[in-house]
């Protein structure tokens, strides 16, 4: 019919998915991939009409509750949130985390979903949260294709699951190919279960339970899944279930036929071992259903599928045509009234004769018509303009909403509680401020936990969690292996199940190892489900200035460009960081909080309400009032800029220094442009490379806030050099911005303003 853009299906995997569905219980979670349609049908969380609605990209939530038309077909997920963005009773429903396309991208999240069950079972303080878990009895079911097990994410997650001993039941659908590439190019020994045989547990060593079964043998599949589920659910032992001899009768997708790369012998074998064919034979031979009865069932099933397809198409086109009818009706009123009548008639006719029109056809017609009506005035034109404004709002909702939380628990709606100080407020190292904040959070909310490399026993490399494992227990404050990707996945899965994890990536430089999971999974979760799922994970890290190439990074542009949907908070000291932790632990948005590497031993005053005070997101703070130049910065650069600003005062130059504090979101009340209205000059300074976060800040202020019109001098950026920071104090000084460089840039601006008063320095 040519009505869908792309199709990718789970043919050849049906029997295993039916067997898996038989042991999938309320409270369980799936973290799979785009071939699990039969499983979703079998657990009652997908109808055939919804399947086709997603194929057509129908943006109505009732039509496609998984993605509201935002993802291509085969991307499944249940709505774990109610209409207000609150968690449903997850333990009473069957749950599927929202799929993503990247191969093995489901694995880090799967680990976290299983890890949550361990916490809910072993932490007595969590037993009261029965809406999230019934004593940790839930299994996290994972699915993956055999070729995707070559990905590093797969191996990292499998190893972590074995270490953690969590109830993860991992099914591998093995059809001997990865698109056109056969097994021998993918897997050592040609078998993932043979390759991973060393994980098999024994009497003396913990590990995995490993099963193998043929994908066309239904009774063996049922028996194997029942045994696998029992050990996984009852003993909390991870399970690897390798389903072999599967087929893929339609090839990888609609983009190409598998006849191009499979031999005639292979194709014949697949036809003979197709699991649906084998199931049909078993029903006739073993269940003793007559062939004609089976044929009747098949005819009925095909007819039901066709009817569901047609209903989905009609619902999709009827929805689209509503606007088409409105626009053609408005154009009917205009045609014949003005000088562009012929052009408008053509626009209307083109829209009416478009085969299978889409929303873009209607929008393009409306905008094109308004071009011809630019010099005219009529009630119909006003009606067209009103429709355009309404349609743009509707299409924003359809295609662009829910980048961030839209619930009452959004970070934007957290009550702001100022920090309170008294004469008895202690002055301590910055790390102790964080320690007090984390202690208060762990005490206040049993759902809060923290994990990462060195976080547990020693309390992290900078002592922010010092002593807190001993106080709150290893389940609450714990170490992990060196595995940034699955540290994030551990947090995503735990947050999806109602916990409030703080996952630490030890240095900002190491984010690169976790970036795919952060970008592909966490950042777009609310968006790709249109508010159907959330994972309010806090990622704690430290960056900016310290020593050397891999411990002094400030790759903020990388985060800004890839993590829209995650708030990026850049506090200048540990008190500000604590305020942001308090805010985000009360919110349901995910956030990255980047602490200043060189600030842990600087002295700060501890707020008396260390566990309660909060900071608003997206709100800068003016650190120093001034009248000549506005300097916008954040993080460790605040101290550098303030040093230069104080020195500039001695030379008659007054700087207004603004700490943005929050990059995503950025200056939501446009405070910075108000400063520029006063100074008429602006400098953006940070430790990222040229064209990084300073360019982002400049675009936000000059373009979004219209700050360009208040400038009397060109805007300036002060950044690090284009290379990674060199080692030692001199390396830092000559690689990153310093107070002298800030002084010189500000002074040079004033040279241009008044060269007599400010003669050139050099």
N, C-alpha and C positions, 0 to 999 in steps of 0.2 A: 504493500500500500504506500510505502514511502512517507509515512506520516510521523515517524520518529527519527531523531537525528542519529541515534547510536543504540546498539543493543549488545548486552553481554549477559550471558545466562549460565545457569547451573546444571544444564543437561549432563547426564552421566554420573551425577553425584546424588541422585534422589534417594536411593535406598539408605545410604549411610545417614543422611540427614533425617529421614523418618525414624531410624533407630535411635539417633541422638535425641530427637524430640521426645521420645517415649520416656527418657530419664531426666528431662529438663523440667524442673519443678518451680513453683512460685518462689520468688526471691532470687533465683539463679540469674546470672548475667551471661550474655553472649558478647564476645568481641571477635568478630569474624571478618569476612570479606565478601566480595560482590558475587559469589556463586551460591549463596545460601538461601535462595528463594524458597526452595521446598521446605527447609527447616522453618522459615518464618510462616509459611502457610500452615505447617503441621502444628505449631504451638498456638495458632489462632491470632497471631499478631500482624498478619498481612492477608488481605483479600486479593483475589485475582483482579478485581476492578482497580484496587489501589496500585497493584503492580503495573497495570497498563497506564494508570494516571501518571505515575512517575516516568514511565517511558515517554509520555507526551509532554512532560514538564509542566503539569497542571499545578498552578501556584496556590490552589486552595488547600488549606490544612486538612480539611475533611477528606479531600480527594487523595492527597499524598501526605499522610501524617508523619512520615519519616523525615521528609526534607522540604515539604511545601514547594516542590518543583525546582529546588535549588541545586540538586545533584543529579548526575546522570543515573540511568537505571541501574538497579542492583545494589544500591546503597541503602541499607536498612537500619532502623533504629526505632525503639519505642519511646513514647513520650513519658518520661519519668517525672515531669513537673506538671502541676495543675495550671489552670488558666492564669493564676496569679504569680506563677514562677516559684511556687513552693513545692518541695518534694512530696510526691505521693507516698503511700505506704508501700515501699519497694518490696518488702518481704511478702506482700500479698499478691503480687503480680509477677508476670514473666517479663524479664527485662533484656533489652538488647542495646548495648552502647552503640553510638552512631558511627557508621562505617566511614572509612576514608579510602581513597584509591591507592595511595602508595603501598607497594608490596611490602609486607611484614610490618607496616605501620600500626597494625592493630596489636602487635605483641607487647610493647611497653605498657599500654593501657590495660591489657589482659592481666599482666603481672599485678598491677595495682588493685584490680577488681578482686583477684584471689587473695591478695594480702589483707584486704579489708576483712574478709571472713576470718582470717587468723586473729586479727585484732578483736573482732566482735566475740570470738569464742574465748580467747585467753585473758582479756581484760575485763574483770568483773564489773568495773564501773560502767561498761558499755552494755551490759545485759538489759538495762532498762529501755534501750532504744530499739524496741521491737518493730517499729515501723521500718527501720533500716535493715535489721537482721534478727533472725531467730537463733540466737546462740552460735552464730557463725556457721550454720549448717549449709550455707549457700555455696554452690560451685560456680567458678568462672569458666565457661566453655569457650575455647578458642578454636578457630578454624583457619587453615592456611593451605595454599597450593604447594605441591612438592617443590616447584622451582623456587618459590619465594623463601624456602628454608635456607637458601644460600645467603640471604641477607644477614648482615651483622646484628640487626635488631633481634632476629630470631634467636641466634645463639646467645646473645646477651640476656634475653628474657628467660630462656630455658635454663641457663646456668643460675640466674638469680632465683628462679622458682625452686630449683633443687636446693640451693643454700637456705632459702627462707622456709621451705617445706610448707607450701600453701596449696589449697585445693583448686588447682588449675588442671582442667581436662583438655588437652591439646589434641585436636584431630587434624591429621594431614591428609588432604585429598590428593592422591597420587595417581595421575594419569600418564606418567612417564614423559611429559613434555612441559616446557615453559614457552608458550606460544609455539614457535617453530623449532625451538632448540631441545634436542632429546636429553634424556636423563644423564648420559655419560658426561655431558658438559657441566652439569649442575652439582652432582653429589658424589663424594668419595664412596666407592664400593657400589654406586648406583642405588643406594638405599639409605634413607635418612634414619631408619630404625637400626640398621647395622652400624652406621656411623656413630650413633649416640648410644650404642649398647653399653658403653662404660658407665652410663648414668643409672643403669638398673640397680635398684637397692638390693641389699642382702641382709643377712641376720646381723651383721656387724656394722654396716654402713647405711646411712640414709641416702636417698636418691629418688629416682623416678620408678614408677611401675610402667613397663612398656608392653604394649599389645600390638599385634599385627592381625589384620583380617582382610578378606577380599571384599571389594566394594560391590560385588554382584550377588553375594551370598547373604540373603536377608536374615535367615535364622542365626547364622554365625554373627552377623552384625548386632542383632538384638541381644544375643547372649554376651558378646564382648562388651557392649556398652553398659549392660547391667552390671557386669563384674567391675568394669572401670569406674562406674559411678559410685558403687558401694565403697571401694577402697578410698576414692577421692573424697567423698562426702563424710564418711565416718572417721577416717584416720587422718584426714588432711595431708594426704600424700599426692604430689603432682603426678599426673598420668600423661603419657604420650601414646596416642592411639594412631597407628599408621595404617590408613585404609588404602590398600594396594589394588592394582588391576581395575582402576576406574577408567572411564572413557570420557571423551569430550566430542560428542557427535556433531556439534555445530561449529567446531573449531573455537579459537579464542574468543572471537566476537564477530559482529557483522562487518567488520572492516576487512575480513579476509577469510578464505576457505582453507581448511586444514588439508585439503587434497593437494595443495601445492607442496607440502613438505612431508607427508606421510606416505609410506609405500602402500602398494595395493594389498600386500599381506597384512600390514598393520590395520588398514581400513577394514579389511575382512574380519580380522580378529575383533576389532571394536564393535562391528555390527553384530557379531555372534555373542559378545560379552556385555552388550549394553544392559545396564542393570534393570531397566524397565522391561526389556524382553525377558530377562531371567526371572524377574518377579512374576511376569505373566505366566511363564512356564510353571513356576512353583505354585501359583494359585490354582492352576488347572490340575497339575499332577499330585500335589500334596494336600491342598485344601479341598480338592474335589469340586471345584466350581466348573460348571460346564462352559466350554468355549463360547457358546452363543451368549451366555450370561456375561462373560467378560467383554465380549464385543459390544453388548448393549451398554455396559458401564462405560466403555471407551467412547462410544458415540455420545452418550449423555455428557461425559466430561468435556469432550471437544465442543459440544454445543454450548455448554455452560461457559467455557473459556471464550468462545466467540461472542456470546452475549455480553460478558463482562468487558471484553475489549470494545465492543460497540458502545456500551453505556459510558465507558471511560472517555471515548472519543467524542461522543455527543456532549457530555458534560464539559469537556475541555473547550470544544468549539462554541458551544452556547455561551460559555463565560466570556470568551474572546469577542464573540460577535455582538455582545451588548454594546460595547464602545463603538464598534464599526457601525451599528445602526444609528447610534447617536450622532456620529460625525457625518454620515451621509445625509441624515435628516437636517442637520444644521447647514450643510452645503447646499441642500435643496432650497433652503430659504434665501441663500445668498446669490445663487446662480441667476443671472438675468438682471441683477440689480446694479452692478458696477462695471467698470471698464475691463476687469479681468474675468469676465464671465466665462469665456471659452476655456481659459486655463483652469478655472475652478471646476468646470464641467468635466474636464479631462481627469483632474485629481479624483473627483467623485467616482467616475466610471472605472478608473484604474483600481480603486479600492473595492468597488462592487464586484469586479471581475477577477480579483485575486483568488487563486485556488488555495484553499486552506490558509486563510489569513491569520496573522499573528498580531500581537499587540504592537509590535514595532511598525507594522504596516499602517495601522490606524494613527499612531503617533506621528509617523513621517507625513502622512496625508494632512493632518491637522497643522503641523508646523509649516509645511509647504504652502498650504492655503493662506496662512497668516502672512507669509511673505508677500503674496499678491494683494493682501488687504491692508498693508501697512499704512496706506494713505487714506483709507476709507473709515467711515464710522457708521455703525448700524447695530441694532439690537442683536442680530445674528452673530456679528463679530464678537460682541460682548459675551454672548452665550458660548462661543467657541473658546474665548479666552478663559472663561470660568471653567469649562470642561478641561482645558489644558492644565490649569492649576490643580484641579481635583485629581486628574489622572496622574500627574507627577507625584502627588502625595500617595496615591494608591500604589503606583509602581515603586515608590520608595519602600512602602510596606512589603510589597511582593518580593523585591529583589535586594534591598539594602538595609533592612532593619535588623536589629538584634546583633550588631557588632559587639555591643556591650549589653549587660543585663538591663532589661526593661522592668524589672520587678521592684517592689517596695524595699527590697534588700540591696538594691544597687548601691555601689560605693558613693554615688552622687547624693544619696539620700541618708547616709549615715549621720546621726546627730553629732555635731561638732562640740567637743568638750575641751575647753582650753586647759593647758597645763597649769597646775597650781604650785606655787612655791611658798616657803615660809623660812623663818630664820633657822629652822632646824633642818632644812633641805641639805642633804650631803653633797659634797663635791668629790667626785670619784673619777676613775678612768672611764672613758666612753663605753668600753666593753661591759662595765658593771651596770651601766644604764640599760643596755640590752638584756643582760642577765636578769635584772629585776623585772623588765617587761615580759620576757619569756616565762619566767617563774609565775608571774601573775596570770598570764594567759593559760598556762597549764593547770593552774589551781582553779581558775574560774570555770573552765569548760573541759569536761572529760573527753570531748571529741577532738580536741587539739592534740597534735603530735608533731614531732620533728625528726627528720632523719637525713643522713648524708654522710659523706666521707669524714671521719673523725668527729662527728657531731656528738657521739654517745659518751664513751668512757672519758675522753679528755675534754669534752665540752666545746669542741670545734677548735680550729687552729688559732683563733683569736679569743677564745674563752668566753664567748657569748652565752654558751650553755654550760659553763663550768659548774659542776656539782648538781646539775638538774637531773641527770640520769639517776644518780644515787637517791635523789629526793622523790622523783616521780616514776621511776621504774624504766626498765629497758624497753618495754613496749611503747612508751611515750616518747622517749628520747633515745635514739638508737643509731648505731653505725651502719654503713652500707659498704659494699665493695666499691672499687673504682669503676663506675659504670654510669656515667652521666645520663645517657639516654633513658635507661630504665629507672633511674632515680626520679626523673620527671614522670615516666609512666606509672611508677608506684604511687606518685602523688595524684595523678589524674584519676586513676582507678579508685583510689581511696576517697577522693573528693566526690566522684560520681555516686558513691554509696553513702554520702552524708557526713563523712569525717571532715575535719579541718586541718589538713596537713600543711606543714612548712617543710618544703623540700629544699635542701641546700646544694647548690653547685658551688664548689669551693672557691673558684675564681671566675670572674667574668670571661676570662680568656677561654675557659673550658665550655662555654655555652655552645661553641661550634659543634661539639659532640652531641648535644641535645637539641640543636636547632630544628631538625626535621620534625621531631615529635612536638616541640613547642609550636611550630608554625602550622604543620599539617593537621594536628589533632586538637591541641588545647585552644589555640588562638581563635579558631573558627568554629568551635563547638556550638556556642549559642547561635551563631549565624547559620550554620548548615542544618540546624534543627529548628530554626526560627523560634528559639526560646523553648524548645522541648526538652533540652538537657542542659545541665550546668556542672562545672567542676571548679569550685572556688579555691583553687590551689594558690598558695603563696610560694614563689620561688625566691629564696634568699641567696644572695651572692655578694661578693665584694669586688671592687674594681678601682679604676683610675690609678693613682700613683702608688708605686712601691719600688720594685726592683726588676728590671729586665723584661725580655721579650714576652714571656708567658705568665708574668705575675704583675703586670702593670697595665693591663689592657683597658681600653675605653671604647670598645667597638659598638658605640651606641647607634650609629646609623644602621648597622646590621640588624639591630633589634627593632628599630623604628620601621624599617622597610619590610620586616617579615613577621612581626608580632602584633599587627592591629587586631584588637580583640582582647589583648592582655594589657593591663595598665603597667606603665613603666615609670617607677617612682625613684627619684634620685636625691635622697636627703643629703644635706651637707655635713651632718653630724649624727651621733647615735641617738640623741634625744628626738630629733626629727624622724629618724628611722623608727624609733619606738612608737611615735604617734601614728605613723603609717601602718605599722603592724597591727596596732589596736583598731585602726579604721578598717583594714582589709579583713581582719578576723570577724568583723561584724557585717561584712558585705558578702555578696555572692558573685563578685567578679574575680577572675584570676589576676594576679599581679606579680611583677618582678620588682623586688626592692634591692637596690644596689647600694651597699654600704661603702664608705670611703676606706680604702685599705690603710691609709696612713692616719686614721683617726681614732683607733681603738685605745690608745694610751694618752690621748689628749683629755684634759680635765673638763668635766661637764657637771652641772648641777642636776641631781635627780629630782624630777617632779614628785610632789607628794602623792599625786594621783597617777602614778606610773602605769598602772594597769587599766586606767579608765580614760585618760585624755586621748583625744583623736585629732587628726589633721585632715583638712579637706583635700580631696584630689583636684588637680587642675587649677590650683590657686597659688600664684607666686607670692613671695614675701620680699618686701623692700628692706634690704639690709642697711642701706645708707641713703638718705635723701641727698639730692644734688640738683644742679641747675644747668650744667654745661653739656654733659654727655651721659647717655644711658648705657650701662654695661649689663648685658643679660648673660647669666651663666648658671652653673649648678654644680653640685658635688664638691669634690676637692678643690675645684677652681675658685670656689667662693673665697677661700682663705687667700689664694694668690691674688685675686682681683681686689679684695679688701686691702691687702698690703699695698698694692699699687695705688689704690684710690686714696688711701691715707697719705701716701707720699706725694701724690699730685696736689693735695690740698696746700702743701708748702709752696707750691709753684703757682698758686692762684687758680687752679682748675678744680671744679666741683663735679664729682661723679655721682650719679644715682645708680646704685648697685642693686640689681634684682636677681634673686635666687628663684628660678622657675619651679624648683622642687619636684615637679611632675611634668614629664614629657608627653606621656599618653595617659590621660588627657592633658591638653596644653592650654594654660591661661584662659579658662572658660569665661571669665568676666572681662577679658581684654584690659587687664591692668597695665600691661607693658606699653600699649599704644598711648595710654594716658600720660605715661612718663615721657614718651617721645614728643607729645604735644608741647611739653614744657621745655625739653632740652633741644629738640630738633636734630639730634644726632644719636646714632645707636651703634654699639659694638656687640657682637655675639661671640662669646668665648667658651671654649671647652677643650677637652683633651682628645677628642676624636680626630680622625684625619680630615684634610680639606674636603669639603663637599659632604661631610657627614652630618652630625646632629646640628651643627651651626647653620647649615643650609636649610635644614628642616625648620629651625626656629625662625630664621629669616623669612621663609615662605609663609609661616603662620602669622608673623607680625606685619610684614609689609603687604602681603596679598590678602590674607583672610581678614586681618584687622584693619586693612587699608592704611597702614602706617606710612606707606611711601609718600603720601601727600603732605606729611608734616616734616619731611627731611630737608635740611639745608645743606647737608653733606652726604657723600656716598656712604652706604652702610658698609661696615667692616666686619670681617670674621677673623678671629684669632684661634688657631687650631694647633694640634700637634703636627709634626712632620709626617710625610707620607709613608714612612717606614715604622716598624714596631719600635717601641722605646728601648734604647740602649741601656746597658747595665750600669749600676752604681750611680752615685749622686750626680756626677758630671754627665753621665748618659741621660739621666732623667732631665737635667737642666737643659741640655741642648737638643733633646728630642721632643719635649713637651713645652707648652707655654709657661713662661716664668713672669715674675712680677715686673722685671725690666722690660720685657716685650709688651706687656699690657700698658705700662707707663708710656712707652714710646709711641704706641699706636694711638692712645688717647691724646698725647701731647701733639702728635702730628696733625690730628684733626683740628686742634686749636691753632696750630701754625697757619693752616689754611684760612681760618676765621679771622685771625688778628696777628699777622706776622710781625708787627711792630712790638706787640706785647709779648708774643711767644716766638722768639727767634729760633731757627732750626738748631737742634741739639748737635748734629754732626755735619 
